[in-house]
Amino acid sequence: MQQGFPLIRFMAARLRMGMSDADILQSPELHPLAPTTATVLLKAVKEIWLLLQEGTPLEKVQKPLQRYGIEEQTLAAIIESVHAEDVHTWFKQSTVPAGPRCPAWDEEKEKNLLFAQATEWIASGEKDLAAAALRRLLLLDCDSSQYYNTLSSVLLSAHNHIFMLKHLHAVLQPKRYLEIGVSFGHSIVLAQPGTQAVGIDPELKATCHRLPDHIRLYGMTSDDFFAKVDVQAVLGGPLDMAFLDGMHLFEYLLRDFIHAERHCHRHSVILLHDTYPVDGVVAARKRLTGYWLGDVWKMVPCLKKYRPELQIDTIAVQPSGLTVVRGLDPGNRTLLDHLPEIYQEFIYLNFAQVQDKMDELVNLVPADVAHITRDWLLQPAEKA
């Protein structure tokens, strides 16, 4: 029997008794566990319990649990324990009296009904209920970009990041612009004729070949680009604005930021995409879903700790936020000099550990274009 079984059985028993999460977590039996570990484990146990109660096949139980960022060994122990016949029976016990046999569970029907209910709640302004329903849908189908985007529309501004990028180009009017992660070119095409723009992506799409002449594209990785290309020689000077939306892993964004800042000036602005996931299912390092943001959200807490002098705000735009970093210093080597400890600290940070305090962690601000002015963007540099 796996080591995790006694705790799983203990938690399940207390849940069936109607005990609250807070009371369960204060139980002496759980004291050997770190508080964060116990909280995440309880969430996972509750999901197992609910999924099995609903008739979810055991082979479909594991994938939704990965949203909690549980280490693979711990997750395997939980699932293996659940497969044990006595634990399986324990979880499936119900206080519902015997009666007519319940029809077989139809997952598609449940998703359709739940999405219809979420839509009604959105229309009636009941955002908390709608968000809860959409998070449940993501547990049933974590590959659905429709469920994620609908959830982000409930929790974030009506504007998306493309709208905000267009606004930032208009108010800053950068002369020199860098973009990492061009893809189809939907964002780099926002660079106006008065802007010299460079776009980097190892997998440029066909639409990118029809971009205006003031936009230059490099079909290579960002690491190769910064190693081989003199950015300031190409653009005719330091960057005024950069948009970093490359590989969706923390260490890649960290390197991109370090490289980009070296080519900035005190008034430059660096923009980071996908820093505010509205659900942990898409925020894991390991790609588990078709729609995936990865763990680039870690970049904001990393900068706040190691570069506290920077001005950092995350604009609440769909689908996953847009972080604005100002007060840059091209000569600062703090991140480069602390890479080993940064990797050690942030690579293993789980989204479940910070999910409840993300607004404060990323300095979330409304997507109010009346507030996001040139003066607001350049204020930190003016004070320096």
Secondary structure as UniProt FT lines:
FT   TURN            3..4
FT   HELIX           5..16
FT   TURN            17..18
FT   HELIX           21..25
FT   HELIX           28..30
FT   TURN            31..32
FT   HELIX           35..53
FT   TURN            54..55
FT   HELIX           58..60
FT   HELIX           62..65
FT   HELIX           66..68
FT   HELIX           72..83
FT   HELIX           85..92
FT   HELIX           107..123
FT   TURN            124..125
FT   HELIX           127..140
FT   TURN            142..143
FT   HELIX           145..155
FT   HELIX           161..172
FT   STRAND          176..180
FT   TURN            183..184
FT   TURN            186..187
FT   HELIX           188..190
FT   TURN            193..194
FT   STRAND          196..200
FT   TURN            202..203
FT   HELIX           206..210
FT   TURN            213..214
FT   STRAND          215..218
FT   HELIX           222..228
FT   HELIX           231..235
FT   STRAND          239..244
FT   HELIX           250..262
FT   STRAND          264..273
FT   HELIX           280..282
FT   TURN            294..295
FT   HELIX           296..298
FT   HELIX           299..306
FT   TURN            308..309
FT   STRAND          311..315
FT   TURN            319..320
FT   STRAND          322..326
FT   TURN            330..331
FT   HELIX           334..337
FT   HELIX           339..346
FT   TURN            347..348
FT   HELIX           351..353
FT   HELIX           355..357
FT   HELIX           358..361
FT   TURN            362..363
FT   STRAND          364..365
FT   TURN            369..371
FT   HELIX           374..383
//
